[in-house]
């Protein structure tokens, strides 16, 4: 699996856009853990992984 944060920024943006479109009809959640789990499950068939360490850090 390729870690999400190692993908080029353009690829990350395209994946986030496609994910957002797919999730428009899904039940919303405020839980960060649930959001990460959903995104990771959505990315897995594409050979990409995502976890808490992939989130951007505040500077």
Residue pairs with C-beta under 8 A, 6 or more apart in sequence:
1 44
1 47
1 48
1 49
2 47
2 48
2 49
3 48
3 49
3 50
3 54
4 12
4 15
4 43
4 48
4 49
4 50
4 54
5 53
5 54
7 15
7 48
15 43
15 46
15 48
19 39
19 42
19 43
22 42
23 38
23 42
26 38
29 35
29 38
36 50
36 51
36 52
36 55
39 50
40 49
40 50
40 51
43 49
43 50
